[in-house]
Amino acid sequence: MTHERSLRWPLLWFGGGALLCTYIIYAALTPITLFVPTTLWDKASHAVAFFVLTVWFSALVARRHMGRLVIGMIVLGIAIEVAQSFIPSRHPDVLDIVADVIGITAGYAGAMLGLSYWVSWAEAALAWFVNR
């Protein structure tokens, strides 16, 4: 299985990934006005967000660069927690990083099992729609 693919709409896919990252960073760093208790849902949302990011970008990088992608995702999760320490209504939490890593690990596993081909499926569907 190789990820050396030529994308028909690379700006769409990289732009979509940039929007996903922007939204996740915005959601994580926006000051909150209400006390939000740490819940299982909070940790699950971290895991889901990083699962989606990892699967998304796994389709856009060569397989030989997956290790770099995983490290980049972990660095992003840590950077978000560090940045939260500078926002008065936010509190960094090591368990958020653990949840991020769980999501990244699941995303990596999913990518290795074939989810990284989502972009090929999406391009085929988009090409069909555009060419009908």
N, C-alpha and C positions, 0 to 999 in steps of 0.2 A: 504494500500500500504506500503510495507516494503522494506527497502533497505539493509536488512541483506542478501546479496547474496554472493555466492561463485563465484569468477571469475576464469575462466580457464587460462587467460593470464594477471594476475594483473600487472606484470612488464611492459608489453606493454602499459597498460592504464595509470599507474602512470608515466612511462617514457615519454609517450606522453604529459601528463599534465606538467611534468617538462620542457619538450622542449617548450611547449606553454608559460609557465611562463618566461623561459629564453629569448625567442624571444621578448616577450612584454617588459621585463625589458631592454634588449639590445636596442630595438627600441626607448624606452623612454629616455635612458641615453646616447645614442650615440651623440657626439657633432655634431651640424649641422653647415654647412658652409654658407648656404644661409639664408636670413631672411625668415622665414615661418610665414605668418600672421595667426592670430587666425581666423579660419573659422568654419563654421558649420561642414565641413568634419572632422576637427581636433577633435571636440567634439564627433561627431558620431563614429569616430574610437576608441575613449576611451570607449564609451558605448558598442560598438560591442565587443571589446577585453574583457571587463569584463563580458559581457553576456556570451561569449564563455567559459571563464575560470570558471564562476560559474556553468554553465550547465555541463561542463566537469567533474568538481570535485564533483558535486552533485550526479553523478552516482557512485562515488567511496567512498562516506562516508555514514554512517548510517543516516537515516532521523532525528534521535534524535540529530545529530551533525550539522544539517543544520545551526543553529544559529551561531555556531562556524565558519563554512565555510564563512558565510556572513561577520562576523566580521573580519576574516582573509583577505578576499578580500578587505574590506574597508581599513584595515591596510596596505595592499600591495599598494593600490592606493595612500594613504597618504605618504607612505615611498618613492614611486617613485617621488612624487612632492618635498619632502624634499631633496632627493638626487639630483634632478635637480638644486636645488639652489646652489650646489657646482660645477656645470659644467658651465663654462663661457658662452657658446653659448645657454644654456637652461634657461628657466624661469618658475618657478613654477606658477601654476594658479589654484585658488580655483575652477574656473569653470570646470577644468579638473577633480577635485575630484567629483564635482556634476555630471558630465557626467559618471564617473566611477560608482557612486552610482545608477544612473539611469539604467546602464547596469546590475549591480549586482541585483537590484530589479527586473528587467525584467527576468534575468536568474533564480532568485529564484522562481518567479511566473511560469515560464516555467517548472522548475523542479517539482514544486508541481502539475502542470497539466499533467505531464507524460514525459517531455523531459529527465528526469533523467534516464529513461530506455534505453537511446541510447546505453549504454554499453551492455545491454542484447541483443539488436538487432544486434549490431556489432559482439558480440561473436557468435551469432547464424549464421550470414552470414559468418564469418571467419571459424567456425567449418564446415559449409557446404562446403566451398571452400577447406579446408584442407583435408576433408574426402571424396572428390569425386573421 
